[in-house]
Amino acid sequence: MGLHYILQHLDKSGTYARILFVDFSSAFNTIIPDILQNKLSQLSVPTSICQWITSFLTDRQQLVRLGKLISGTCTISTGSPQGCVLSSLLFSLYTNDCTKDPSVKLLNWDGDDSAYRQEVEQLSLWCSHNNLELNTLKTVEMTVDFRKKTLHSPLSAS
């Protein structure tokens, strides 16, 4: 849907699009079960399923095996198990509310990118409230602009 909107927009004369591809550091390891449970409740997920998921993510035993060496066990209550079928779905639900507008229609018609920059700032704030960190080395901005002689100020990690 987002791509369709961007392409329709670019069909109009004198327009451009700025797209931000976001990467989170250690994404699955940062899920906080209580925050996820609140988000699931807001999405009208039945209470019993919310409680089951919270129980599944809380007080998990973990150890490390290297060859014949095995560490002691450690109890963890954050994150979602690597390789678990549910992990991708749970992370998608955890990040479902990262923008106000689900289709993120941040296209500028007049060359003023302040709304775009404000939305990126809001994303950064949202990350801090949800125990997520943007991986600035892998987060990439792309500008699609067919106009001649234009200059866009890139975003910078600050």
Buried (B, 14 or more C-beta within 10 A) or exposed (E): EEEEBBEEBBEEEEBBBBBBEBEBBEBBBBBBBEBBBEBBEEEEBEEEEBEEBBEBBBEBEEEEEEEEEEEEEEEBEBBBBEEEEEBEEBBEBBBEEBBEEEEBBBBBEEEEBEEBBEBBEEBBEBBEEBBBBBBBEEBEBEEBBEEEEEEBEEBEEE
